[in-house]
Amino acid sequence: MSVVAAARAEWVKIRSLRSTAGALLPVVVAGVGLACLAGNTMRDAADDPAFDPLFPAFYGLTLAQLGVVVFAVLTIGGEYGTGTIAPSLLATPRRGVFYAGKALAATLTAAAVALVTVPAAFFAAQRALGPAGVGVGAEGVPEAMAGAFLFLTLMCPFALGVATMLRSTVRSLGIMLPVFFLGSQGIANVPALKPVLQYLPDQVAWVIMHLTPPDDPRFARAYGAWEGVGLLVLWTAAALAGGYLVLRRDDI
């Protein structure tokens, strides 16, 4: 079986399991809803010279990412939880093909959701900001939208790789959800924790999404916009590699 054929089979699984596919609905709702709310809330602050109209557009993605994480974990963790991992590997004996197919199907699904969520969140926030809003062609907007899309998309294979290493839905969600939720609420900016937490996968795309001011000593990061995206790619590659090594050696 080829990777494409395996991905098609995995897509059938994703589509048939409502709980798995349904985890992505909050991504759109949270991303767009919070963008609209943030835009309305910050409308009066638009006169501040430090105001950035892209901040309310993408701040909601810090919570929307949790839906992507849940989706990715359920995609592989559900196999371990229900015991269907054994017949799945029996149907696709080449574990690398099985793993690549599952990762590809999940990532493309997350990418499709991100492709809808990111522009919808941007336009919702700019509409809510009224005269303070900017157009899609404004300086920095295309880069920020591309970074937001990559952020939501790559969080899926990253979380899938971690869940494969842990071989458990409960353990995976029990670790990632609290860490990423607390990070989105500002714990990564605590001076004593920032030197380490700013490099976590849920934080490295904040620069390109304009969620951290470049010249603020408290919130600024030690890397640039695309450097942060590069760090996310490295996190994703490491997680996928770790997941494959565990799956390949697992006695199932």
C-alpha positions in Angstrom: 0.0 0.0 0.0 1.3 3.5 -0.9 1.3 6.5 1.4 -1.5 8.1 -0.7 -3.7 5.0 -0.4 -3.0 4.9 3.4 -3.9 8.5 3.7 -7.2 7.9 1.9 -8.0 5.1 4.3 -7.2 7.3 7.3 -9.4 10.0 5.9 -12.3 7.6 5.9 -11.6 7.0 9.6 -11.5 10.7 10.4 -14.7 11.4 8.5 -16.5 8.5 10.1 -15.6 9.4 13.7 -17.7 12.4 14.6 -15.9 13.0 17.9 -12.5 13.3 16.0 -13.7 15.5 13.2 -15.9 17.5 15.6 -12.9 18.6 17.5 -12.1 20.9 14.7 -15.3 22.9 14.9 -14.2 24.8 18.0 -11.1 25.9 16.0 -13.3 27.9 13.6 -15.7 29.1 16.3 -12.9 30.2 18.8 -10.6 31.7 16.1 -13.3 33.8 14.4 -15.4 34.5 17.5 -12.5 35.7 19.6 -11.2 37.8 16.8 -14.5 39.6 16.5 -14.7 40.0 20.3 -11.1 41.3 20.5 -11.7 43.7 17.6 -14.8 45.2 19.3 -13.0 45.4 22.7 -9.9 47.1 21.3 -11.6 49.5 18.9 -11.2 52.4 21.4 -7.5 51.7 21.8 -6.8 52.2 18.1 -5.5 55.8 18.8 -2.6 54.4 20.7 0.6 54.6 18.6 1.6 51.1 19.7 -1.8 49.6 18.6 -1.4 46.7 16.1 -4.6 45.8 14.2 -3.3 42.3 13.6 -3.2 41.5 17.4 -7.0 41.1 17.7 -7.1 39.2 14.5 -4.9 36.3 15.6 -5.0 36.3 19.4 -8.0 33.9 19.3 -5.8 31.3 17.5 -3.9 30.8 20.8 -7.0 29.1 22.1 -8.2 27.7 18.7 -5.0 25.7 18.5 -6.3 23.5 21.4 -8.9 22.2 19.1 -6.3 21.2 16.6 -4.3 19.5 19.3 -7.3 17.5 20.5 -8.1 16.5 16.9 -4.6 15.3 16.3 -4.4 13.3 19.6 -7.7 11.6 19.0 -6.7 10.7 15.4 -3.9 8.4 16.7 -4.7 8.1 20.4 -8.1 6.7 19.6 -6.4 3.7 17.9 -4.5 2.9 21.1 -7.5 3.5 23.3 -9.9 1.2 21.4 -7.3 -1.3 20.5 -7.8 -0.8 16.7 -4.1 0.0 16.3 -3.4 -3.8 16.0 -5.8 -4.5 13.1 -4.8 -1.2 11.5 -1.2 -2.3 11.4 -2.3 -5.7 10.2 -4.0 -4.0 7.3 -1.0 -1.9 6.6 2.1 -3.9 7.8 4.6 -1.3 6.7 4.4 0.9 9.8 6.1 3.9 8.1 3.4 3.9 5.4 0.7 3.6 8.0 2.2 6.5 10.1 2.8 8.7 7.1 -0.7 8.1 5.8 -2.3 9.0 9.1 -0.1 12.1 9.5 -0.8 13.2 6.0 -4.6 12.8 6.3 -4.7 14.6 9.6 -2.4 17.4 8.5 -4.4 18.1 5.3 -7.6 18.2 7.3 -6.1 20.7 9.7 -4.8 22.7 6.8 -8.3 22.9 5.3 -9.7 24.2 8.6 -6.8 26.7 8.9 -7.4 27.9 5.4 -10.9 28.9 6.4 -10.2 30.1 10.0 -7.3 32.4 9.4 -8.8 34.7 6.8 -12.2 34.6 8.5 -10.6 35.7 11.8 -8.7 38.4 10.0 -11.7 39.9 8.3 -13.9 39.6 11.4 -11.4 41.5 13.5 -10.8 44.2 10.9 -14.5 44.7 10.5 -15.0 44.9 14.3 -12.2 47.5 14.4 -14.0 49.8 12.0 -11.9 52.7 10.7 -8.9 51.3 12.6 -8.9 48.1 10.6 -6.5 47.3 7.7 -6.8 45.5 4.4 -5.3 42.3 3.4 -2.7 44.1 1.3 -1.4 46.2 4.2 2.2 45.9 5.4 2.8 42.7 7.3 -0.6 41.2 6.7 0.3 38.6 4.1 3.2 37.4 6.2 1.1 37.2 9.4 -1.7 35.3 7.6 0.8 32.8 6.2 2.4 32.4 9.6 -1.0 31.9 11.3 -1.9 29.3 8.6 1.3 27.4 9.2 0.9 27.6 12.9 -2.5 26.0 13.0 -1.5 23.4 10.4 1.8 22.3 11.9 0.4 22.0 15.4 -1.5 19.0 14.1 1.4 16.8 13.1 3.3 18.0 16.1 0.6 16.8 18.5 0.1 13.6 16.5 3.8 12.8 16.9 3.7 13.5 20.6 0.5 11.3 21.0 2.2 8.5 19.1 5.2 8.6 21.5 3.0 8.6 24.5 0.5 6.0 23.1 -2.3 7.5 25.1 -5.0 10.0 24.5 -5.3 10.9 28.2 -1.6 11.3 28.8 -1.1 13.4 25.6 -4.0 15.7 26.4 -3.1 15.8 30.1 0.3 17.2 29.2 -0.3 19.4 26.1 -3.6 21.1 26.9 -2.6 22.6 30.3 0.9 23.7 29.0 -0.5 25.3 25.8 -3.5 26.9 27.6 -1.3 28.4 30.3 1.1 29.6 27.6 -1.7 31.4 25.7 -2.7 33.1 29.0 0.7 34.7 29.4 2.7 32.4 31.6 5.4 32.3 28.9 6.0 36.0 29.5 6.9 35.5 33.2 10.5 36.7 33.4 11.7 33.6 35.3 10.1 31.3 32.8 10.4 33.2 29.5 14.0 32.1 28.6 12.7 28.6 28.2 9.0 28.8 27.5 9.4 31.2 24.6 10.8 28.3 22.6 7.8 26.0 23.1 5.9 25.0 19.9 2.8 27.0 20.8 4.9 30.2 21.4 7.3 30.3 18.4 4.8 31.6 15.9 3.7 34.5 18.1 6.1 36.9 16.4 4.9 36.4 12.9 1.3 36.6 14.1 2.0 40.0 15.7 1.0 38.7 19.2 4.3 40.0 20.7 5.6 43.5 20.3 9.1 43.5 18.8 10.5 46.2 21.1 8.8 45.3 24.4 11.4 43.9 26.8 8.7 41.8 28.6 6.9 40.3 25.6 9.5 40.3 22.8 11.1 37.1 21.7 14.7 36.3 21.1 14.0 35.3 17.5 12.4 36.9 14.4 9.2 36.1 12.6 10.4 33.4 10.1 12.9 32.1 12.6 10.0 31.3 14.9 8.2 29.4 12.1 11.4 27.5 11.4 11.5 26.5 15.1 8.0 25.2 14.8 9.0 23.2 11.7 11.8 21.7 13.8 9.5 20.9 16.7 7.1 19.2 14.2 9.9 17.2 12.6 11.3 16.0 15.9 7.8 15.0 17.2 7.0 13.0 14.0 10.4 11.3 14.1 10.0 10.4 17.8 6.5 9.0 17.1 7.8 6.9 14.2 10.6 5.5 16.3 8.2 4.5 19.0 5.7 3.0 16.6 8.4 1.1 14.7 9.7 -0.5 17.9 6.3 -1.0 19.6 5.4 -4.7 20.1 1.8 -4.6 18.9 
